[in-house]
Amino acid sequence: MFEKLGSVKDKYEELTRLVSDPQIIADQAVWQKYMKEMGEMEPIVKKYDEYVRATEDLEFAKQMIAEESDEEMRDMAKAEAAEQEKAIEQISHDLKILLIPKDPNDERNVILEIRAGTGGEEAALFGGDLLRMYTRYAERHRWKVEIMDLADTGIGGVKEAEVLIKGKGAYSRLKFESGVHRVQRVPETETSGRIHTSAATVAVLPEVDDVEVHIDPNDVKTDVYRASGNGGQCVNTTDSAVRLTHLPTGIVVTCQDEKSQIKNREKAMKVLKARIYDKMQQEQADKIAAERREQVGSGDRSERIRTYNFPQGRISDHRIGLTIYKLDAFLDGEIDEVIDALITDDQTRKMNSI
């Protein structure tokens, strides 16, 4: 780890010299690139300098303990050595976190997809609960929420929903939500009081830029049709809904939220690019290591990740073995306690590999 830190400091010092070079300053594109690299390295370099100073102070204290004859001075040196050892331990931990490779998608906006799974109408009602939960969570973080597509049941249930969540760091907080969410509760229509188990699937995709995913217009089949559901008069009586089919991958995206066919197509194209990007990332991950898909944050949506038990007011995240009893607050968007635990677990896994 410290060999890596030494090379980071050397590169930082080289960049410091370059950004002061008049020729580099004249080329603003290069200068900005170097400044951005410096900005990313600066926290690591500062923390490394702290580590060097602490180790030097520790060595000096140890030397005093070995050479000093005055007992009071020796006690002071021992106290200083203990303090520096504790500081070095904390700094080393901080450095490991700083050296964890950054997810390039962390600062992106999010396209959140919710689909009702097994359980019929009860699964759709749970899908509606999840949509409200994530909407409330976004509101708590002052992120903007934009419904891109919604197929509801008319009584609060959601069969499918696509939501764009705009906000700094949205993906870094929500990326661990991908997976199968299971609910256990007594449906309102159940007269015998029997608990039913239903499920909904959540997918979290980073919104991508045009330059990252190029789509050949010839590869996209566009269909327009009349929107359905609880829309306004104009929405339901014009061919404003759009369906895009990406022929090479078979990915299909629909959008019918806007009155304008053009706006629906723009929104559908955003979702299509995000899904293609997600597919590209997943294929790359599969090639690198099959076991990575089993780790927290892999985006594997094939297995149950969390259970919401209404009779006990319990939420259990099965990936990290965490259980809390705050169901009402959780469904109202207070989900940071679990997200923080998932992030900590992910960081620990990555630190152990450094």
LUMGU-491310 format. One record per residue (C-alpha): residue number from 0; x, y, z. Coordinates in Angstrom, 1 decimal. Layout:
BEGIN
NUM;X;Y;Z
...
END
This chain:
BEGIN
0;0.0;0.0;0.0
1;2.8;2.4;0.9
2;4.6;1.8;-2.4
3;1.3;2.9;-4.1
4;1.1;6.0;-1.9
5;4.7;7.0;-2.7
6;3.9;6.8;-6.5
7;0.7;8.9;-5.9
8;2.8;11.6;-4.1
9;5.4;11.6;-6.9
10;2.7;12.0;-9.5
11;1.0;14.8;-7.5
12;4.3;16.7;-7.2
13;4.9;16.3;-11.0
14;1.4;17.6;-11.7
15;2.0;20.6;-9.3
16;5.0;21.5;-11.4
17;3.1;21.0;-14.7
18;0.1;23.2;-13.8
19;2.5;26.1;-13.2
20;4.1;25.7;-16.7
21;3.1;28.6;-19.0
22;2.8;26.3;-21.9
23;0.4;24.0;-20.0
24;-1.6;27.0;-18.8
25;-2.0;28.2;-22.4
26;-3.7;24.9;-23.2
27;-6.8;25.1;-21.0
28;-8.1;21.6;-21.9
29;-4.8;20.0;-20.7
30;-4.5;22.4;-17.7
31;-8.1;21.5;-16.5
32;-7.3;17.8;-16.9
33;-4.3;18.1;-14.7
34;-6.1;20.2;-12.2
35;-8.8;17.6;-12.0
36;-6.3;14.8;-11.4
37;-4.6;16.9;-8.7
38;-8.0;17.5;-7.0
39;-8.6;13.7;-6.9
40;-5.1;13.0;-5.5
41;-5.0;15.8;-3.0
42;-6.9;14.1;-0.1
43;-4.6;11.0;-0.5
44;-1.4;13.1;-0.5
45;-2.5;15.2;2.5
46;-3.4;12.0;4.5
47;-0.1;10.4;3.5
48;1.8;13.5;4.7
49;0.0;13.1;8.0
50;1.1;9.5;8.1
51;4.7;10.4;7.5
52;4.7;13.1;10.2
53;3.1;10.7;12.7
54;5.7;7.9;12.0
55;8.5;10.4;12.4
56;7.1;11.6;15.7
57;6.7;8.0;16.9
58;10.3;7.2;16.0
59;11.4;10.4;17.9
60;9.4;9.4;21.0
61;10.8;5.8;20.9
62;14.3;7.3;20.7
63;13.6;9.4;23.8
64;12.3;6.4;25.7
65;15.5;4.5;24.9
66;17.9;7.3;25.6
67;16.3;9.6;28.2
68;17.4;9.1;31.8
69;14.9;11.5;33.4
70;11.9;9.4;34.4
71;9.4;12.2;33.9
72;10.6;12.8;30.4
73;10.5;9.1;29.7
74;6.8;9.0;30.8
75;6.0;11.9;28.5
76;7.7;10.2;25.6
77;5.7;7.0;26.3
78;2.5;9.0;26.3
79;3.5;10.6;23.0
80;4.4;7.2;21.5
81;1.0;5.8;22.5
82;-0.8;8.8;21.0
83;1.1;8.5;17.7
84;0.5;4.8;17.5
85;-3.2;5.4;17.8
86;-3.0;8.2;15.2
87;-1.1;6.0;12.8
88;-3.7;3.2;13.1
89;-6.5;5.7;12.3
90;-4.6;7.3;9.4
91;-3.8;3.9;7.9
92;-7.5;3.1;8.0
93;-8.4;6.4;6.3
94;-5.8;5.9;3.7
95;-7.2;2.5;2.8
96;-10.6;4.0;2.2
97;-9.1;6.8;0.1
98;-7.2;4.2;-2.0
99;-10.4;2.3;-2.8
100;-11.0;2.7;-6.6
101;-13.8;5.2;-7.1
102;-16.9;4.0;-8.9
103;-17.0;6.2;-12.0
104;-20.8;6.2;-11.8
105;-21.1;7.4;-8.2
106;-21.9;11.0;-9.0
107;-24.4;10.3;-11.7
108;-28.2;10.6;-11.8
109;-30.2;7.4;-11.4
110;-32.8;5.7;-13.5
111;-34.8;3.6;-11.0
112;-37.0;0.7;-12.3
113;-39.5;-1.1;-10.2
114;-41.4;-4.1;-11.4
115;-44.1;-6.1;-9.5
116;-43.1;-9.8;-9.2
117;-44.8;-12.8;-7.8
118;-47.9;-12.1;-5.7
119;-50.4;-10.6;-8.1
120;-52.2;-7.4;-6.9
121;-50.4;-7.6;-3.5
122;-47.0;-7.5;-5.4
123;-48.2;-4.4;-7.3
124;-49.3;-2.7;-4.1
125;-45.8;-3.4;-2.7
126;-44.3;-1.9;-5.9
127;-46.3;1.2;-5.1
128;-44.9;1.2;-1.6
129;-41.4;1.0;-2.9
130;-42.0;3.8;-5.4
131;-43.2;6.0;-2.6
132;-40.2;5.0;-0.4
133;-37.6;6.0;-3.0
134;-39.5;9.2;-3.9
135;-39.5;10.2;-0.2
136;-35.9;9.3;0.1
137;-35.0;11.5;-2.8
138;-37.0;14.3;-1.4
139;-35.1;14.0;1.9
140;-31.9;14.5;-0.1
141;-33.3;17.3;-2.1
142;-33.0;15.3;-5.3
143;-35.4;15.9;-8.2
144;-37.7;13.0;-9.1
145;-39.2;12.7;-12.6
146;-41.6;9.9;-13.5
147;-40.6;8.5;-16.9
148;-43.1;5.6;-17.2
149;-45.7;4.3;-14.9
150;-48.2;1.3;-15.3
151;-50.4;1.4;-12.2
152;-53.4;-0.6;-11.1
153;-55.6;2.3;-10.2
154;-55.8;1.4;-6.5
155;-52.3;2.4;-5.4
156;-50.5;-0.5;-7.0
157;-47.6;-0.3;-9.5
158;-47.0;-3.0;-12.0
159;-44.0;-1.2;-13.6
160;-42.4;2.2;-13.0
161;-39.3;4.0;-14.3
162;-38.1;7.1;-12.4
163;-35.3;9.5;-13.1
164;-33.7;10.7;-9.9
165;-31.4;13.8;-10.4
166;-29.0;14.7;-7.7
167;-25.3;14.7;-6.9
168;-24.2;11.3;-5.6
169;-27.6;9.7;-6.2
170;-26.1;6.5;-7.8
171;-23.5;6.2;-4.9
172;-26.4;6.0;-2.4
173;-28.9;3.9;-4.4
174;-26.8;1.4;-6.3
175;-27.1;-1.2;-3.6
176;-30.9;-1.2;-3.9
177;-30.8;-3.4;-7.1
178;-32.3;-6.8;-6.4
179;-35.5;-8.7;-5.4
180;-37.4;-7.1;-2.5
181;-39.7;-9.4;-0.6
182;-42.8;-8.4;1.5
183;-44.6;-10.4;4.1
184;-48.0;-9.1;5.3
185;-51.7;-9.8;5.5
186;-53.4;-8.4;2.4
187;-56.6;-6.3;3.0
188;-58.6;-8.9;1.0
189;-57.4;-11.8;3.2
190;-60.2;-12.7;5.6
191;-58.4;-15.5;7.5
192;-55.5;-13.3;8.6
193;-53.0;-15.4;6.7
194;-49.6;-13.8;5.9
195;-48.8;-13.6;2.2
196;-45.4;-13.3;0.6
197;-44.9;-11.2;-2.5
198;-42.0;-9.6;-4.3
199;-40.9;-6.7;-6.5
200;-37.8;-6.2;-8.4
201;-35.7;-3.0;-8.3
202;-33.1;-2.0;-10.9
203;-30.8;1.0;-10.4
204;-29.1;2.2;-13.5
205;-26.7;5.2;-13.9
206;-27.8;7.8;-16.4
207;-25.2;8.0;-19.1
208;-24.0;10.7;-21.5
209;-24.4;10.5;-25.3
210;-20.7;10.2;-25.7
211;-20.5;7.0;-23.6
212;-23.2;5.0;-25.4
213;-23.6;5.5;-29.1
214;-26.8;4.1;-30.6
215;-27.1;3.8;-34.4
216;-30.6;5.2;-35.3
217;-30.9;2.3;-37.8
218;-30.7;-0.1;-34.8
219;-33.8;1.3;-33.1
220;-37.3;0.5;-34.1
221;-39.8;3.2;-33.0
222;-43.5;2.5;-32.4
223;-46.0;5.1;-31.3
224;-49.4;4.3;-29.8
225;-52.2;5.8;-27.6
226;-51.3;6.1;-24.0
227;-53.3;4.1;-21.4
228;-53.8;4.5;-17.7
229;-54.8;7.5;-15.5
230;-53.7;10.3;-17.8
231;-55.3;13.5;-18.9
232;-57.6;13.8;-21.8
233;-54.9;14.8;-24.2
234;-52.6;12.0;-23.1
235;-55.2;9.3;-23.7
236;-56.5;10.5;-27.0
237;-53.3;11.1;-29.0
238;-50.6;8.8;-30.2
239;-48.1;10.2;-27.7
240;-46.7;7.0;-26.2
241;-43.4;5.7;-27.5
242;-41.9;2.3;-27.6
243;-38.2;1.9;-28.6
244;-36.8;-1.5;-29.5
245;-33.0;-1.8;-29.7
246;-32.7;-4.5;-32.4
247;-29.1;-5.8;-31.6
248;-29.9;-6.4;-27.9
249;-33.6;-6.8;-27.9
250;-34.0;-4.2;-25.2
251;-37.5;-2.6;-25.2
252;-38.3;0.7;-23.5
253;-41.7;2.5;-23.3
254;-42.6;6.0;-22.2
255;-46.1;7.5;-22.0
256;-45.8;10.0;-19.2
257;-45.6;13.2;-21.3
258;-48.3;14.6;-23.6
259;-45.6;15.2;-26.3
260;-44.4;12.3;-28.4
261;-41.1;14.0;-28.8
262;-40.6;14.4;-25.1
263;-41.6;10.7;-24.5
264;-39.0;9.7;-27.1
265;-36.3;11.7;-25.4
266;-37.1;10.1;-22.1
267;-37.3;6.6;-23.6
268;-33.9;7.1;-25.3
269;-32.4;8.0;-21.9
270;-33.6;4.7;-20.4
271;-32.5;2.8;-23.4
272;-29.0;4.2;-23.2
273;-28.9;3.4;-19.5
274;-30.0;-0.2;-20.0
275;-27.4;-0.7;-22.8
276;-24.7;0.8;-20.6
277;-25.8;-1.5;-17.7
278;-25.6;-4.5;-20.1
279;-22.2;-3.5;-21.2
280;-21.0;-3.2;-17.6
281;-22.5;-6.5;-16.6
282;-20.9;-8.3;-19.5
283;-17.5;-6.7;-18.6
284;-17.9;-7.8;-15.0
285;-18.7;-11.3;-16.1
286;-15.5;-11.5;-18.0
287;-13.4;-10.1;-15.2
288;-14.7;-12.4;-12.4
289;-17.9;-14.4;-12.1
290;-17.8;-14.2;-8.3
291;-18.1;-10.4;-8.4
292;-21.8;-10.7;-9.2
293;-22.3;-12.2;-5.7
294;-20.8;-9.2;-3.9
295;-22.8;-6.3;-2.5
296;-23.2;-3.7;-5.2
297;-22.8;-6.0;-8.1
298;-26.2;-5.1;-9.5
299;-27.2;-8.8;-9.6
300;-31.0;-8.6;-9.5
301;-31.7;-12.4;-9.5
302;-31.7;-13.0;-5.8
303;-33.6;-11.7;-2.8
304;-31.8;-8.9;-1.1
305;-34.3;-7.6;1.5
306;-37.4;-8.7;3.4
307;-40.1;-6.3;4.7
308;-42.1;-8.1;7.4
309;-45.2;-6.1;8.4
310;-46.5;-8.1;11.3
311;-43.1;-7.7;13.1
312;-42.4;-4.2;11.7
313;-39.1;-5.6;10.6
314;-36.7;-5.0;7.7
315;-33.9;-7.5;7.1
316;-31.1;-7.0;4.6
317;-29.9;-10.5;3.8
318;-26.6;-9.5;2.2
319;-25.1;-8.1;5.4
320;-27.3;-9.8;8.0
321;-28.8;-6.5;9.3
322;-32.3;-6.3;10.9
323;-34.0;-3.2;12.1
324;-37.5;-2.6;13.5
325;-38.5;0.7;11.9
326;-40.7;-0.4;9.1
327;-43.0;2.6;9.0
328;-40.2;5.1;9.0
329;-38.2;3.0;6.5
330;-41.1;3.0;4.0
331;-41.4;6.8;4.5
332;-37.9;7.1;3.0
333;-35.7;6.9;6.2
334;-33.4;4.2;4.7
335;-30.0;5.7;5.3
336;-29.2;3.4;8.2
337;-29.3;0.4;5.9
338;-27.6;2.2;3.0
339;-24.8;3.4;5.3
340;-24.3;-0.2;6.5
341;-24.1;-1.5;2.9
342;-21.6;1.2;1.9
343;-19.4;0.3;5.0
344;-19.6;-3.4;4.2
345;-18.6;-2.7;0.6
346;-15.7;-0.5;1.7
347;-14.5;-3.2;4.1
348;-14.5;-5.8;1.4
349;-12.5;-3.5;-0.9
350;-10.0;-2.5;1.8
351;-9.3;-6.1;2.5
352;-8.2;-6.6;-1.1
353;-5.8;-3.6;-1.1
END
